[in-house]
Amino acid sequence: MKKILLALLLFVVVIGLVGPKFAGNAFNQQLDDFADKLSEQPFYKATVEERVQSWFSTTASLAISIDIAQYGNSLNTTEQAVLSFSVPIKAQHGPLLTQSDLRLGVVDWQVNIALAEHVAQLKMAGDSEFIYSAEGFTSLLGTTSYSDIIPALTYTEPQSGFTLSITGWQGHARLTSDSMEYKTEQPLSLKLATQDTPIASFDNMSFDADLASGFMQAWKQPLYNGEASLRIDTITMANLATSEETKIENIVVDSVTSYDDTTELGSMLISSRVTSFVSSAMAIKDIQLDVEVANLQRNFLTAYQQLSEDIMNAPDQTESLFREFIQSAGLAQLQASPELNFPVIKGVINESKINGYANTRLVNIQTLPDTMEDPAFWAEHAFIDATLNAEEGAALFIAELILKSQLGANPQFAQMSDEEQKALIAEQSQATINAFVQQGMLSKTDAGYEITFSMENANAILNGQPMGLPF
């Protein structure tokens, strides 16, 4: 029995002594991998500097620069703008960790970013000296959890009286080799003002994500299963010249990505919703716009990322690089029948409804056209189905916006009073809609107006009637 206990004790001692070395090597390798991957992105360069790795700890600085010179010859300036900053990192190697709390784990790390120089115009809440802080912990099972904080702060420009203030931010994340979760624990609010007069405000901004992909895995593979959501309670903007206010309430942007390992195709759906948009000129509520991109190939997106980087490094070879990209990745993607859909388009404009949808995809493509600008080729392979309905008031409002934009450059219109402009626009708006109906571009319905459009095999149908194509 004593021999077993001694063996166990020896094992614990060995793990306690040798473990930190393995944990430190693994942490530093991950740090190097992150820097290498970031350096592969356009404009970015990252290096690990000032590294001191001992048996039980690591201190280092992740130096990141954003180099506009990567635009190549597109900028004809002798001095290229480079934004550089450093991220100081302090880590303790496991298995016995004491840096944050007494616990067992692989590594306990901290990031605390402070301004390089004191800025008198910047005031941070409490005794905070760091503009951004994060601390993380990796368990013995390989799960990493971390929290990040941006303190409440206020920046004031003395000469102009411009003020930026934020309430602070706090979030929490959990990462494994094949998943990522992030949740906002303290939403951020932001206010802009000049001379104590409000300019704009963003209230309670938050971001949440749940992805079925590890951090580095997501970087390498553009398509994966996951959900993310951006929310803002209220955006308020003020016109300093007129004192008029525009308010947008309950902004939600949800994204859902998916990938099918069997078909090797993925999709992305972005749903944007706004409860109300109110200004002196309009009142819109229950706004929703959904955008879906389907039947995407991972290889295509990866090749496109590489194309963007290659063009930035060699802009004079853009044409040949694009031609090679189309041949190597573009044709395969087109053969997969990619789709661009707008499943939901809706809103209520001044108490008048508008709703519709549009579905588009490319079909039956086996070879590329002689020239990518050939409209007949794309019309032959395009499948389109779209409908938009607008009640009377909404249709008139849209027509008024179009006419106001067109007449804005007319000197005679500019000399009219506001009342004369409104009367002219109101008169011409109904006449414009009536003309569209007579021309077959709109259909009259009991509630207002409708436009439908479909196309297949280069045969276009507008509002139930064949429509000739100009090619």
Sequence and secondary structure as in RCSB ss.txt:
>XXXX:A:sequence
MKKILLALLLFVVVIGLVGPKFAGNAFNQQLDDFADKLSEQPFYKATVEERVQSWFSTTASLAISIDIAQYGNSL
NTTEQAVLSFSVPIKAQHGPLLTQSDLRLGVVDWQVNIALAEHVAQLKMAGDSEFIYSAEGFTSLLGTTSYSDII
PALTYTEPQSGFTLSITGWQGHARLTSDSMEYKTEQPLSLKLATQDTPIASFDNMSFDADLASGFMQAWKQPLYN
GEASLRIDTITMANLATSEETKIENIVVDSVTSYDDTTELGSMLISSRVTSFVSSAMAIKDIQLDVEVANLQRNF
LTAYQQLSEDIMNAPDQTESLFREFIQSAGLAQLQASPELNFPVIKGVINESKINGYANTRLVNIQTLPDTMEDP
AFWAEHAFIDATLNAEEGAALFIAELILKSQLGANPQFAQMSDEEQKALIAEQSQATINAFVQQGMLSKTDAGYE
ITFSMENANAILNGQPMGLPF
>XXXX:A:secstr
 HHHHHHHHHHHHHHHHHHHHHHHHHHHHHHHHHHHHHHTSTTEEEEEEEEEE SSEEEEEEEEEEEGGGGGGG 
  SS  EEEEEEEEEEEESSEE SSSSEE SEEEEEEE  SS  TTEEESTT   SEEEEEEE TTS EEEEEEE
  EEEE TTT EEEEE  EEEEEEEETTEEEEEEEE EEEEEEETTEEEEEEEEEEEEEEESS HHHHHH S   
EEEEEEEEEEEEE TTT  EEEEEEEEEEEEEEEETTTTEEEEEEEEEEEEEE SS EEEEEEEEEEEEEE HHH
HHHHHHHHHHHHH GGGHHHHHHHHIIIIIHHHHHT  EEEEEEEEEEETTEEEEEEEEEEE    S  SSTT H
HHHHHHEEEEEEEEEEHHHHHHHHHHHHHHHHTT HHHHTS HHHHHHHHHHHHHHHHHHHHHHTSSEE SSEEE
EEEEEETTEEEETTEEE    
